[in-house]
Amino acid sequence: MSRILVACEFSGIVRDAFATRGWDAWSCDLLPSERPGQHYQGDVRDILGQRWDMMIAHPPCTYLAVSGARWFTARRREQDDALQFVRLLLDAPIAHIAIENPISIISTRIRKPDQIIQPWQYGHGETKATCLWLKSLPPLQPSHIVEGREHHVWRLSPSVSRSKERGRTYQGIANAMADQWSAYIA
């Protein structure tokens, strides 16, 4: 059975998409999982060296996303630490890796993304440009293009749960990852 680590995921959405397709799927985050399932609550660096066939990582975008560019000058150290974490994930001893993040400085400080996807390409009538940096994985193909594209995530009101809401992977994208990359690895 193939093993996947979904790093920096508290929602369990991507983990569960792979689990339903027969993977030994684990999520990992500093936060507890919102859904029951195999979840390591702690630092992903503690388990990176275990035998994983694939990793999909969602590193925190707080100091990476260009939406926060106006604060970049004051947060150089945090930004450097965030970039070092992304490099660590990209260099993990795992054969197949996908790093997911919004439009960010990863593109200029590490490398350009292999692909930029949108929720409306996977069954959700919304826009949210999402970059994928891939290692030994093919780009995702759109699975269900829909109309009615609006900026739902961008317009969320300030709240305690706003960052969690913005950080959740859309189910259609998780399903496309699980379907397409499972078939590729098989």
Secondary structure, 3 states (H helix, E strand, C coil): CCEEEEECCCCCHHHHHHHCCCCEEEEEECCCCCCCCCEEECCHHHCCCCCCCEEEECCCCCCCEHHHHHHCHHHHHHHHHHHHHHHHHHCCCCCEEEEEEECECHHHHCCCCCEEECHHHECCCECCCEEEEEECCCCCCCCECCCCCECCCCCCCCCCCHHHHHHCCCHHHHHHHHHHHHHHHC
